[in-house]
Structure formats: structure tokens, C-alpha cells
Amino acid sequence: MKKRKGQKSGSRHSEGKEVKQGTGSAKLDPRLGSKKKIPLIVEPKKKPTKVERRLSAEQELEMLENDAQLNVLLDRIESGENLGAGLQKYVDEKLDRIEKLMNQLGLMEPEYDEEEMFEEPVAAMSAPSKKASSDDELLSQFEDVDMDQFKG
């Protein structure tokens, strides 16, 4: 046989093939991006419902009640210590917010004036069918009440 000179035919194309023994996972193409869908139309944000607002108000109230810094400052005020202007402003803002949230949630009992506190028992002593509206009527009802019925 004749000895051949040069490379085997087609060697230029077969040189690039090398057998790779890797970890078994194919290398991902870095050009492929995220598969997350992108909305083409922006939908308007919906307003929270009354129930959602109530839940968020309850959560905010709970956070304010559990605020460690506020509790420490309130303890300092109760002990008679004077706070600086900045700390006092912080306490006032937080207490005002707690009061607003409690009013919003219906947890706050209405505050009565001294006059209103005395009107309620008088109205309770009178007949339930009557509803007194003026001060003169209330005074006459008070004078007409028999105090002996309450002694026992």
C-alpha cells in the first residue's frame, strides 16, 4: 500500500467535535429571558373595600398598641418625667392616631359631659315611652320622681 501524505479528508470539519463528559445538565442559553408574562394593558388599581379597610385599620391599631417605644414613653410620662418636644410630639401623634382608629372601628366609648351623665339616670327613671327633649321637661321629671321607691 501506498503511504498517504497529509490529513484525512474532511478533517477540517471533524476537529471541532470533542466528547465532553460533564455533570449531565445541559448549559442554559443566557440569551433566554424570563418566562414571566408582561401585561400589555395596565388595569386600574381597585379601591379597597370596607372590609379590607377595616382589617388594615385593625392591623395598624394592633401595631400601635404593641409599639415598644411608645409604651416606654407612656410609662415615663406616667412616672412624672417630662419628655422633650420631639418625643412629646411623637407620643401625641401616636395617641391621636390610636384614637382615630378606635373611633373608626367603633371601639371607643363616647365621652359624656357632666350634664349628659346626669340626664341619663333621670331619663331611665321616667317612663320609657316618654322622651324628654328640653331641660325644663327633664327638671319636672326629676322633681316628680318618688325617691321612696328606690330605698330598700
DSSP file (Angstrom, degrees, kcal/mol; ACC not computed):
  #  RESIDUE AA STRUCTURE BP1 BP2  ACC     N-H-->O    O-->H-N    N-H-->O    O-->H-N    TCO  KAPPA ALPHA  PHI   PSI    X-CA   Y-CA   Z-CA
    1    1 A M              0   0    0      0, 0.0     2,-0.4     0, 0.0     0, 0.0   0.000 360.0 360.0 360.0 154.1    0.0    0.0    0.0
    2    2 A K        -     0   0    0      1,-0.0     2,-0.4     0, 0.0     0, 0.0  -0.676 360.0-121.6 -89.8 136.7    0.9    3.5   -0.7
    3    3 A K        -     0   0    0     -2,-0.4     2,-0.2     1,-0.0    -1,-0.0  -0.623  29.0-135.7 -79.2 132.0    1.7    5.8    2.2
    4    4 A R        -     0   0    0     -2,-0.4     2,-0.4     2,-0.1     4,-0.1  -0.593  10.0-144.4 -91.4 150.4   -0.6    8.8    2.3
    5    5 A K        +     0   0    0     -2,-0.2     2,-0.1     2,-0.1    -1,-0.0  -0.857  57.3   9.7-110.0 147.1    0.5   12.3    2.9
    6    6 A G  S    S-     0   0    0     -2,-0.4     2,-0.1     2,-0.0     3,-0.1  -0.286  97.1 -31.8  87.0-169.5   -1.4   15.0    4.7
    7    7 A Q        -     0   0    0      1,-0.1     3,-0.1    -2,-0.1    -2,-0.1  -0.369  68.1 -89.6 -86.1 163.3   -4.5   14.9    6.8
    8    8 A K    >   -     0   0    0      1,-0.1     3,-1.4    -2,-0.1     4,-0.2  -0.393  57.6 -90.5 -66.3 148.3   -7.5   12.6    6.4
    9    9 A S  T 3  S+     0   0    0      1,-0.3    -1,-0.1     2,-0.1    -3,-0.0  -0.379 111.8  19.4 -66.5 140.8  -10.2   14.1    4.1
   10   10 A G  T >> S+     0   0    0     -3,-0.1     4,-1.2    -2,-0.1     3,-0.7   0.629  80.7 133.0  77.2  14.4  -12.8   16.2    5.9
   11   11 A S  H <>  +     0   0    0     -3,-1.4     4,-1.1     1,-0.2    -2,-0.1   0.775  60.3  67.7 -69.6 -24.3  -10.5   16.7    8.9
   12   12 A R  H 34 S+     0   0    0      1,-0.2     4,-0.3    -4,-0.2    -1,-0.2   0.858 107.0  38.9 -63.7 -33.9  -11.3   20.4    8.9
   13   13 A H  H <4 S+     0   0    0     -3,-0.7     3,-0.3     1,-0.2    -1,-0.2   0.741 113.7  52.6 -89.5 -24.4  -14.9   19.8    9.9
   14   14 A S  H >< S+     0   0    0     -4,-1.2     3,-0.7     1,-0.2    -2,-0.2   0.563  88.8  78.5 -91.2  -7.3  -14.4   16.9   12.3
   15   15 A E  T 3< S+     0   0    0     -4,-1.1    -1,-0.2     1,-0.2    -2,-0.1   0.854  84.5  62.8 -68.2 -34.4  -11.8   18.6   14.5
   16   16 A G  T 3  S+     0   0    0     -3,-0.3     2,-0.8    -4,-0.3    -1,-0.2   0.661  81.1  95.0 -68.9 -16.2  -14.3   20.7   16.4
   17   17 A K    <   +     0   0    0     -3,-0.7     2,-0.4    -4,-0.2    -1,-0.0  -0.668  49.3 167.1 -84.1 114.5  -16.1   17.6   17.9
   18   18 A E        -     0   0    0     -2,-0.8     2,-0.6     2,-0.0    -2,-0.0  -0.973  38.0-119.7-123.2 142.4  -14.9   16.8   21.3
   19   19 A V        -     0   0    0     -2,-0.4     2,-0.5     2,-0.0    -2,-0.0  -0.696  31.0-159.8 -82.2 119.9  -16.5   14.4   23.6
   20   20 A K        -     0   0    0     -2,-0.6     2,-0.7     0, 0.0    -1,-0.0  -0.860  11.6-162.9-103.8 132.6  -17.5   16.3   26.8
   21   21 A Q        +     0   0    0     -2,-0.5     2,-0.1     2,-0.0    -2,-0.0  -0.901  31.8 159.4-111.7 101.6  -18.1   14.4   29.9
   22   22 A G        -     0   0    0     -2,-0.7     4,-0.1     1,-0.0     0, 0.0  -0.158  58.0 -75.5-108.5-160.0  -20.0   17.0   32.1
   23   23 A T        -     0   0    0      2,-0.3     3,-0.1    -2,-0.1    -2,-0.0   0.546  69.7-106.7 -80.3  -7.0  -22.2   17.0   35.1
   24   24 A G  S    S+     0   0    0      1,-0.3     2,-0.4     0, 0.0    -1,-0.1   0.164  88.0 106.8 103.6 -19.4  -25.1   15.8   33.0
   25   25 A S  S    S-     0   0    0      1,-0.0    -1,-0.3     3,-0.0    -2,-0.3  -0.791  71.1-121.8 -96.9 136.6  -27.1   19.1   32.9
   26   26 A A        -     0   0    0     -2,-0.4     2,-0.3    -3,-0.1    -1,-0.0  -0.477  30.9-106.7 -74.3 144.7  -27.1   21.0   29.7
   27   27 A K        -     0   0    0     -2,-0.2     2,-0.2     1,-0.1    -1,-0.1  -0.564  36.9-124.0 -73.7 128.7  -25.8   24.5   29.8
   28   28 A L        -     0   0    0     -2,-0.3    -1,-0.1     1,-0.1    -3,-0.0  -0.462  21.9-111.1 -77.2 145.8  -28.6   27.0   29.6
   29   29 A D    >   -     0   0    0     -2,-0.2     3,-1.5     1,-0.2    -1,-0.1  -0.639  19.7-150.1 -75.1 120.7  -28.6   29.6   26.9
   30   30 A P  T 3  S+     0   0    0      0, 0.0    -1,-0.2     0, 0.0    -2,-0.0   0.659  91.1  69.8 -68.7 -13.6  -28.0   33.0   28.6
   31   31 A R  T 3  S+     0   0    0      2,-0.0     2,-0.4    -3,-0.0    -2,-0.0   0.713  76.8  94.6 -77.1 -18.6  -30.0   34.7   25.8
   32   32 A L    <   -     0   0    0     -3,-1.5     3,-0.1     1,-0.1     2,-0.0  -0.599  64.9-161.4 -76.4 129.3  -33.2   33.2   27.0
   33   33 A G        -     0   0    0     -2,-0.4     2,-0.1     1,-0.2    -1,-0.1  -0.020  32.1 -47.7 -96.8-160.2  -35.0   35.6   29.3
   34   34 A S        -     0   0    0      1,-0.1    -1,-0.2     2,-0.1     0, 0.0  -0.369  34.1-146.4 -72.6 149.0  -37.7   35.3   31.9
   35   35 A K        +     0   0    0     -3,-0.1     2,-0.1    -2,-0.1    -1,-0.1   0.332  58.3 127.2 -95.0   5.3  -40.9   33.4   31.1
   36   36 A K        -     0   0    0      1,-0.1     2,-0.2     0, 0.0    -2,-0.1  -0.429  64.3-118.4 -67.6 133.8  -42.9   35.8   33.3
   37   37 A K        -     0   0    0     -2,-0.1    -1,-0.1     1,-0.0    -2,-0.1  -0.511  20.3-147.7 -76.5 140.0  -45.9   37.3   31.4
   38   38 A I        -     0   0    0     -2,-0.2     2,-0.2     2,-0.0    -1,-0.0  -0.934  18.1-125.6-108.7 122.3  -45.9   41.0   30.9
   39   39 A P        -     0   0    0      0, 0.0     3,-0.1     0, 0.0     0, 0.0  -0.474  14.0-161.3 -69.7 134.9  -49.4   42.6   30.8
   40   40 A L  S    S+     0   0    0     -2,-0.2     2,-0.5     1,-0.2    -2,-0.0   0.751  79.7  50.8 -85.6 -25.9  -50.0   44.7   27.7
   41   41 A I  S    S-     0   0    0      2,-0.0     2,-0.6     0, 0.0    -1,-0.2  -0.961  82.5-136.6-115.6 125.4  -52.9   46.6   29.2
   42   42 A V        -     0   0    0     -2,-0.5    -2,-0.0    -3,-0.1     0, 0.0  -0.706  19.9-144.9 -83.0 119.7  -52.4   48.3   32.6
   43   43 A E        -     0   0    0     -2,-0.6     3,-0.1     1,-0.1     2,-0.0  -0.634  22.6-108.0 -84.2 140.2  -55.5   47.6   34.7
   44   44 A P        -     0   0    0      0, 0.0     2,-0.2     0, 0.0    -1,-0.1  -0.379  38.9-103.7 -67.0 146.1  -56.6   50.4   37.1
   45   45 A K        -     0   0    0      1,-0.1     2,-0.2    -2,-0.0     0, 0.0  -0.483  35.1-126.4 -71.3 136.8  -56.0   49.7   40.8
   46   46 A K        -     0   0    0     -2,-0.2    -1,-0.1     1,-0.1     3,-0.1  -0.580  21.5-114.9 -84.2 147.3  -59.1   48.8   42.6
   47   47 A K        -     0   0    0     -2,-0.2    -1,-0.1     1,-0.1     2,-0.1  -0.556  38.4-101.7 -77.3 143.8  -60.1   50.7   45.8
   48   48 A P        -     0   0    0      0, 0.0    -1,-0.1     0, 0.0     2,-0.0  -0.378  38.3-119.7 -66.4 144.1  -60.0   48.6   49.0
   49   49 A T     >  -     0   0    0      1,-0.1     4,-2.5    -2,-0.1     5,-0.2  -0.203  28.0-100.1 -76.2 173.1  -63.4   47.5   50.2
   50   50 A K  H  > S+     0   0    0      1,-0.2     4,-2.1     2,-0.2     5,-0.1   0.873 124.4  51.2 -63.4 -36.8  -64.9   48.5   53.6
   51   51 A V  H  > S+     0   0    0      2,-0.2     4,-2.4     1,-0.2    -1,-0.2   0.913 110.4  48.5 -67.0 -42.4  -63.9   45.1   55.0
   52   52 A E  H  > S+     0   0    0      1,-0.2     4,-2.5     2,-0.2    -2,-0.2   0.904 111.6  49.4 -65.1 -40.7  -60.3   45.4   53.7
   53   53 A R  H  X S+     0   0    0     -4,-2.5     4,-2.4     2,-0.2    -1,-0.2   0.895 110.4  51.4 -64.6 -38.1  -60.0   48.9   55.2
   54   54 A R  H  X S+     0   0    0     -4,-2.1     4,-2.4     2,-0.2    -2,-0.2   0.913 110.4  48.6 -64.9 -41.8  -61.4   47.6   58.5
   55   55 A L  H  X S+     0   0    0     -4,-2.4     4,-2.4     1,-0.2    -2,-0.2   0.920 112.4  48.0 -64.3 -42.3  -58.8   44.8   58.5
   56   56 A S  H  X S+     0   0    0     -4,-2.5     4,-2.4     1,-0.2    -1,-0.2   0.878 111.4  50.8 -67.3 -34.4  -56.0   47.2   57.7
   57   57 A A  H  X S+     0   0    0     -4,-2.4     4,-2.5     2,-0.2    -1,-0.2   0.899 110.3  49.8 -67.2 -39.4  -57.2   49.6   60.5
   58   58 A E  H  X S+     0   0    0     -4,-2.4     4,-2.3     2,-0.2    -2,-0.2   0.904 111.6  48.6 -64.3 -40.5  -57.3   46.7   63.0
   59   59 A Q  H  X S+     0   0    0     -4,-2.4     4,-2.2     2,-0.2    -2,-0.2   0.912 112.0  48.3 -65.9 -41.7  -53.8   45.7   62.0
   60   60 A E  H  X S+     0   0    0     -4,-2.4     4,-2.4     2,-0.2    -2,-0.2   0.905 111.4  50.6 -65.3 -40.6  -52.5   49.3   62.3
   61   61 A L  H  X S+     0   0    0     -4,-2.5     4,-2.4     1,-0.2    -1,-0.2   0.915 110.3  49.6 -63.3 -42.2  -54.2   49.6   65.7
   62   62 A E  H  X S+     0   0    0     -4,-2.3     4,-1.6     1,-0.2    -1,-0.2   0.900 110.2  50.8 -63.2 -40.4  -52.6   46.4   66.9
   63   63 A M  H  < S+     0   0    0     -4,-2.2    -2,-0.2     1,-0.2    -1,-0.2   0.913 111.5  47.8 -63.2 -41.9  -49.2   47.6   65.7
   64   64 A L  H >< S+     0   0    0     -4,-2.4     3,-1.0     1,-0.2    -2,-0.2   0.881 110.7  51.0 -67.8 -37.2  -49.6   50.9   67.5
   65   65 A E  H 3< S+     0   0    0     -4,-2.4    -1,-0.2     1,-0.2    -2,-0.2   0.813 113.5  45.4 -69.5 -28.0  -50.7   49.2   70.7
   66   66 A N  T 3< S+     0   0    0     -4,-1.6     2,-0.5    -5,-0.2    -1,-0.2   0.308  79.7 129.3 -96.3   8.5  -47.7   46.8   70.6
   67   67 A D    <>  -     0   0    0     -3,-1.0     4,-2.1    -4,-0.2     5,-0.2  -0.522  45.0-160.3 -68.5 113.5  -45.2   49.7   69.8
   68   68 A A  H  > S+     0   0    0     -2,-0.5     4,-2.3     1,-0.2     5,-0.2   0.901  87.7  51.4 -65.0 -42.8  -42.4   49.2   72.4
   69   69 A Q  H  > S+     0   0    0      1,-0.2     4,-2.3     2,-0.2    -1,-0.2   0.914 110.7  48.7 -63.2 -42.2  -41.1   52.7   72.1
   70   70 A L  H  > S+     0   0    0      1,-0.2     4,-2.5     2,-0.2    -1,-0.2   0.905 110.6  51.0 -64.0 -41.2  -44.5   54.3   72.6
   71   71 A N  H  X S+     0   0    0     -4,-2.1     4,-2.1     2,-0.2    -2,-0.2   0.901 110.0  49.4 -63.4 -40.8  -45.1   52.1   75.7
   72   72 A V  H  X S+     0   0    0     -4,-2.3     4,-2.1     2,-0.2    -1,-0.2   0.920 112.0  48.5 -63.9 -43.3  -41.8   53.1   77.2
   73   73 A L  H  X S+     0   0    0     -4,-2.3     4,-2.1     1,-0.2    -2,-0.2   0.893 110.4  50.8 -65.6 -38.9  -42.6   56.8   76.6
   74   74 A L  H  X S+     0   0    0     -4,-2.5     4,-2.4     2,-0.2    -1,-0.2   0.889 109.2  51.4 -65.1 -38.1  -46.0   56.4   78.1
   75   75 A D  H  X S+     0   0    0     -4,-2.1     4,-1.7     1,-0.2    -2,-0.2   0.898 109.1  50.9 -63.4 -39.6  -44.5   54.8   81.2
   76   76 A R  H  <>S+     0   0    0     -4,-2.1     5,-2.2     2,-0.2    -2,-0.2   0.892 110.4  49.0 -65.0 -38.5  -42.1   57.7   81.5
   77   77 A I  H ><5S+     0   0    0     -4,-2.1     3,-1.5     1,-0.2    -2,-0.2   0.910 109.2  52.6 -66.8 -41.3  -44.9   60.2   81.3
   78   78 A E  H 3<5S+     0   0    0     -4,-2.4    -1,-0.2     1,-0.3    -2,-0.2   0.844 103.7  57.3 -62.7 -33.2  -46.9   58.3   83.9
   79   79 A S  T 3<5S-     0   0    0     -4,-1.7    -1,-0.3    -5,-0.2    -2,-0.2   0.511 124.0-105.0 -77.9  -2.0  -43.9   58.4   86.3
   80   80 A G  T < 5S+     0   0    0     -3,-1.5     2,-0.3     1,-0.3    -3,-0.2   0.541  70.7 146.0  96.5   7.2  -44.0   62.2   86.0
   81   81 A E      < -     0   0    0     -5,-2.2     2,-0.5    -6,-0.2    -1,-0.3  -0.576  46.0-129.9 -81.5 140.3  -41.0   62.6   83.7
   82   82 A N        -     0   0    0     -2,-0.3     2,-0.2     1,-0.0    -1,-0.0  -0.777  21.7-149.1 -90.3 129.6  -41.1   65.4   81.2
   83   83 A L        -     0   0    0     -2,-0.5   -10,-0.0     1,-0.1    -1,-0.0  -0.560  23.2 -98.8 -92.6 160.6  -40.2   64.5   77.7
   84   84 A G     >  -     0   0    0     -2,-0.2     4,-2.5     1,-0.1     5,-0.2  -0.194  40.2-100.2 -68.7 170.6  -38.5   66.7   75.1
   85   85 A A  H  > S+     0   0    0      1,-0.2     4,-2.1     2,-0.2     5,-0.2   0.889 121.9  50.0 -62.5 -40.1  -40.6   68.5   72.5
   86   86 A G  H  > S+     0   0    0      2,-0.2     4,-2.0     1,-0.2    -1,-0.2   0.925 113.4  43.9 -66.1 -45.4  -39.8   65.9   69.8
   87   87 A L  H  > S+     0   0    0      2,-0.2     4,-2.4     1,-0.2    -2,-0.2   0.884 113.3  51.6 -67.5 -38.3  -40.7   62.9   71.9
   88   88 A Q  H  X S+     0   0    0     -4,-2.5     4,-2.6     2,-0.2    -1,-0.2   0.893 109.5  50.3 -65.1 -38.7  -43.9   64.5   73.2
   89   89 A K  H  X S+     0   0    0     -4,-2.1     4,-2.5    -5,-0.2    -2,-0.2   0.904 109.8  51.2 -64.4 -40.9  -44.9   65.3   69.7
   90   90 A Y  H  X S+     0   0    0     -4,-2.0     4,-2.2     2,-0.2    -2,-0.2   0.926 111.5  46.8 -60.8 -46.3  -44.3   61.7   68.7
   91   91 A V  H  X S+     0   0    0     -4,-2.4     4,-2.6     1,-0.2     5,-0.2   0.920 112.2  50.4 -63.1 -44.3  -46.4   60.4   71.6
   92   92 A D  H  X S+     0   0    0     -4,-2.6     4,-2.4     1,-0.2    -1,-0.2   0.909 110.7  49.1 -61.8 -42.4  -49.2   62.9   70.8
   93   93 A E  H  X S+     0   0    0     -4,-2.5     4,-2.2     2,-0.2    -1,-0.2   0.922 113.2  46.7 -63.2 -44.1  -49.3   61.9   67.1
   94   94 A K  H  X S+     0   0    0     -4,-2.2     4,-2.4     2,-0.2    -2,-0.2   0.911 112.9  48.5 -66.5 -41.9  -49.4   58.2   68.0
   95   95 A L  H  X S+     0   0    0     -4,-2.6     4,-2.3     2,-0.2    -1,-0.2   0.887 111.1  51.0 -66.0 -38.2  -52.2   58.6   70.6
   96   96 A D  H  X S+     0   0    0     -4,-2.4     4,-2.3    -5,-0.2    -1,-0.2   0.908 110.9  48.8 -63.9 -40.6  -54.2   60.7   68.2
   97   97 A R  H  X S+     0   0    0     -4,-2.2     4,-2.5     2,-0.2    -2,-0.2   0.901 110.2  50.9 -66.4 -40.4  -53.9   58.0   65.5
   98   98 A I  H  X S+     0   0    0     -4,-2.4     4,-2.4     1,-0.2    -1,-0.2   0.918 110.7  49.8 -61.5 -42.6  -54.9   55.3   68.0
   99   99 A E  H  X S+     0   0    0     -4,-2.3     4,-2.3     2,-0.2    -2,-0.2   0.911 110.9  48.9 -63.6 -42.8  -58.0   57.4   69.0
  100  100 A K  H  X S+     0   0    0     -4,-2.3     4,-2.5     2,-0.2    -2,-0.2   0.918 112.5  48.1 -62.9 -43.4  -59.0   57.9   65.3
  101  101 A L  H  X S+     0   0    0     -4,-2.5     4,-2.3     1,-0.2    -2,-0.2   0.899 111.0  50.2 -65.4 -40.0  -58.6   54.2   64.6
  102  102 A M  H  X>S+     0   0    0     -4,-2.4     5,-2.6     2,-0.2     6,-1.1   0.890 112.1  47.8 -66.7 -37.7  -60.6   53.2   67.7
  103  103 A N  H  <5S+     0   0    0     -4,-2.3     3,-0.4     3,-0.2    -2,-0.2   0.908 111.7  51.0 -65.1 -41.4  -63.4   55.7   66.6
  104  104 A Q  H  <5S+     0   0    0     -4,-2.5    -2,-0.2     1,-0.2    -1,-0.2   0.879 114.2  43.2 -63.4 -38.7  -63.3   54.3   63.1
  105  105 A L  H  <5S-     0   0    0     -4,-2.3    -1,-0.2    -5,-0.2    -2,-0.2   0.553 112.5-118.4 -86.0  -7.9  -63.6   50.7   64.4
  106  106 A G  T  <5S+     0   0    0     -4,-0.8    -3,-0.2    -3,-0.4    -4,-0.1   0.750  80.0 120.7  79.2  23.2  -66.3   51.6   66.9
  107  107 A L      < +     0   0    0     -5,-2.6     2,-0.4    -6,-0.2    -4,-0.2   0.595  47.0  93.2 -92.6 -13.0  -64.2   50.6   69.9
  108  108 A M  S    S-     0   0    0     -6,-1.1     3,-0.0    -9,-0.1    -9,-0.0  -0.670  72.1-135.5 -88.4 131.3  -64.2   54.0   71.6
  109  109 A E        -     0   0    0     -2,-0.4    -2,-0.1     1,-0.1     2,-0.1  -0.658  33.2-104.8 -80.3 138.7  -66.9   54.7   74.1
  110  110 A P        -     0   0    0      0, 0.0     2,-0.4     0, 0.0    -1,-0.1  -0.382  33.4-121.4 -65.9 141.1  -68.5   58.1   73.6
  111  111 A E        -     0   0    0     -2,-0.1     2,-0.4    -3,-0.0    -3,-0.0  -0.668  26.3-148.1 -84.7 135.7  -67.3   60.7   76.2
  112  112 A Y        -     0   0    0     -2,-0.4     2,-0.1     4,-0.0    -1,-0.0  -0.807   6.2-132.9-105.4 143.5  -70.1   62.2   78.3
  113  113 A D     >  -     0   0    0     -2,-0.4     4,-1.9     1,-0.1     5,-0.1  -0.419  35.3-103.9 -78.7 168.2  -70.2   65.7   79.7
  114  114 A E  H  > S+     0   0    0      1,-0.2     4,-1.3     2,-0.2     5,-0.1   0.886 122.6  52.6 -62.5 -37.5  -71.2   66.0   83.3
  115  115 A E  H  > S+     0   0    0      1,-0.2     4,-1.5     2,-0.2     3,-0.3   0.917 108.7  49.2 -64.6 -42.9  -74.6   67.3   82.3
  116  116 A E  H  > S+     0   0    0      1,-0.2     4,-1.6     2,-0.2    -1,-0.2   0.859 105.4  58.1 -65.5 -35.1  -75.2   64.3   80.0
  117  117 A M  H  < S+     0   0    0     -4,-1.9    -1,-0.2     1,-0.2    -2,-0.2   0.862 109.9  43.9 -64.3 -34.2  -74.2   61.9   82.7
  118  118 A F  H  X S+     0   0    0     -4,-1.3     4,-1.1    -3,-0.3    -1,-0.2   0.760 107.5  59.8 -81.9 -24.6  -76.9   63.3   85.0
  119  119 A E  H  X S+     0   0    0     -4,-1.5     4,-2.4     1,-0.2     5,-0.2   0.873  96.9  61.0 -69.8 -36.9  -79.5   63.3   82.2
  120  120 A E  H  X S+     0   0    0     -4,-1.6     4,-2.2     1,-0.2    -1,-0.2   0.927 103.6  45.8 -62.2 -48.8  -79.3   59.5   81.6
  121  121 A P  H  > S+     0   0    0      0, 0.0     4,-1.9     0, 0.0    -1,-0.2   0.886 112.9  52.2 -62.8 -34.8  -80.4   58.3   85.0
  122  122 A V  H  X S+     0   0    0     -4,-1.1     4,-1.5     1,-0.2    -2,-0.2   0.924 110.5  47.4 -64.8 -43.6  -83.3   60.8   85.0
  123  123 A A  H  < S+     0   0    0     -4,-2.4    -1,-0.2     1,-0.2    -3,-0.2   0.856 110.8  52.7 -65.6 -34.3  -84.4   59.5   81.7
  124  124 A A  H  < S+     0   0    0     -4,-2.2    -1,-0.2     1,-0.2    -2,-0.2   0.837 107.7  51.6 -70.7 -31.7  -84.1   56.0   82.9
  125  125 A M  H  < S+     0   0    0     -4,-1.9    -1,-0.2    -5,-0.2    -2,-0.2   0.809 100.2  76.3 -75.1 -28.8  -86.3   56.7   86.0
  126  126 A S  S  < S-     0   0    0     -4,-1.5    16,-0.0     1,-0.2    15,-0.0  -0.218 106.2 -70.8 -76.2 171.8  -89.0   58.2   83.9
  127  127 A A    >   -     0   0    0      1,-0.1     3,-1.0     2,-0.0    -1,-0.2  -0.380  41.3-130.8 -63.3 137.8  -91.5   56.2   81.9
  128  128 A P  T 3  S+     0   0    0      0, 0.0    -1,-0.1     0, 0.0    -2,-0.1   0.736 103.5  61.8 -66.3 -20.5  -89.7   54.6   78.9
  129  129 A S  T 3  S+     0   0    0      2,-0.0     2,-0.3     0, 0.0    -2,-0.0   0.789  91.3  78.9 -76.5 -25.2  -92.4   55.7   76.5
  130  130 A K    <   -     0   0    0     -3,-1.0     2,-0.5    -7,-0.1    -4,-0.1  -0.623  62.4-164.1 -84.4 140.7  -91.7   59.4   77.2
  131  131 A K        -     0   0    0     -2,-0.3     2,-0.3     0, 0.0    -2,-0.0  -0.928  10.7-152.3-124.7 106.0  -88.8   61.0   75.5
  132  132 A A        +     0   0    0     -2,-0.5     3,-0.0     1,-0.1    -9,-0.0  -0.563  19.8 171.8 -80.5 138.8  -87.8   64.3   77.2
  133  133 A S        +     0   0    0     -2,-0.3     2,-0.2     1,-0.0    -1,-0.1   0.703  53.9  57.1-118.1 -30.5  -86.1   66.9   75.0
  134  134 A S  S  > S-     0   0    0      1,-0.1     4,-1.8     0, 0.0     5,-0.1  -0.632  78.5-119.3-105.9 164.9  -85.8   70.1   76.9
  135  135 A D  H  > S+     0   0    0     -2,-0.2     4,-2.4     1,-0.2     5,-0.2   0.861 112.6  56.5 -66.3 -36.6  -84.2   71.0   80.2
  136  136 A D  H  > S+     0   0    0      1,-0.2     4,-2.3     2,-0.2    -1,-0.2   0.906 107.3  48.4 -63.7 -41.3  -87.5   72.1   81.7
  137  137 A E  H  > S+     0   0    0      1,-0.2     4,-2.2     2,-0.2    -1,-0.2   0.905 111.6  50.0 -65.2 -40.4  -89.1   68.8   81.0
  138  138 A L  H  X S+     0   0    0     -4,-1.8     4,-2.3     1,-0.2    -2,-0.2   0.906 110.1  50.4 -63.6 -41.4  -86.2   66.9   82.5
  139  139 A L  H  X S+     0   0    0     -4,-2.4     4,-2.2     1,-0.2    -2,-0.2   0.913 110.3  48.9 -64.7 -42.6  -86.3   69.1   85.6
  140  140 A S  H  X S+     0   0    0     -4,-2.3     4,-1.6     1,-0.2    -1,-0.2   0.884 110.9  51.0 -65.9 -36.8  -90.0   68.5   86.1
  141  141 A Q  H  X S+     0   0    0     -4,-2.2     4,-0.7     2,-0.2    -1,-0.2   0.902 109.8  50.6 -64.7 -39.9  -89.5   64.7   85.6
  142  142 A F  H >< S+     0   0    0     -4,-2.3     3,-0.7     1,-0.2    -2,-0.2   0.896 110.7  48.1 -64.6 -40.8  -86.7   64.8   88.2
  143  143 A E  H 3< S+     0   0    0     -4,-2.2    -1,-0.2     1,-0.2    -2,-0.2   0.814 109.7  53.4 -70.4 -29.4  -88.9   66.7   90.7
  144  144 A D  H 3< S+     0   0    0     -4,-1.6    -1,-0.2    -5,-0.2    -2,-0.2   0.601  82.4 110.8 -80.7 -12.0  -91.8   64.2   90.2
  145  145 A V    <<  -     0   0    0     -4,-0.7     2,-0.8    -3,-0.7     3,-0.1  -0.448  68.8-132.4 -70.0 133.2  -89.7   61.1   90.9
  146  146 A D    >   -     0   0    0     -2,-0.2     3,-1.0     1,-0.2     4,-0.3  -0.781  15.8-165.6 -86.7 111.3  -90.7   59.4   94.1
  147  147 A M  G >> S+     0   0    0     -2,-0.8     3,-1.2     1,-0.2     4,-0.6   0.703  79.1  73.5 -73.4 -19.0  -87.4   58.7   96.0
  148  148 A D  G >4 S+     0   0    0      1,-0.3     3,-0.6     2,-0.2    -1,-0.2   0.782  85.6  64.8 -66.8 -25.1  -89.0   56.3   98.4
  149  149 A Q  G <4 S+     0   0    0     -3,-1.0    -1,-0.3     1,-0.2    -2,-0.2   0.730 100.2  52.2 -70.1 -19.3  -89.3   53.6   95.7
  150  150 A F  G <4 S+     0   0    0     -3,-1.2     2,-0.3    -4,-0.3    -1,-0.2   0.621  89.2  90.8 -91.8 -13.6  -85.5   53.4   95.5
  151  151 A K    <<        0   0    0     -3,-0.6     0, 0.0    -4,-0.6     0, 0.0  -0.603 360.0 360.0 -79.4 141.3  -85.0   52.9   99.2
  152  152 A G              0   0    0     -2,-0.3    -1,-0.1     0, 0.0    -4,-0.0   0.432 360.0 360.0-147.3 360.0  -85.0   49.3  100.1
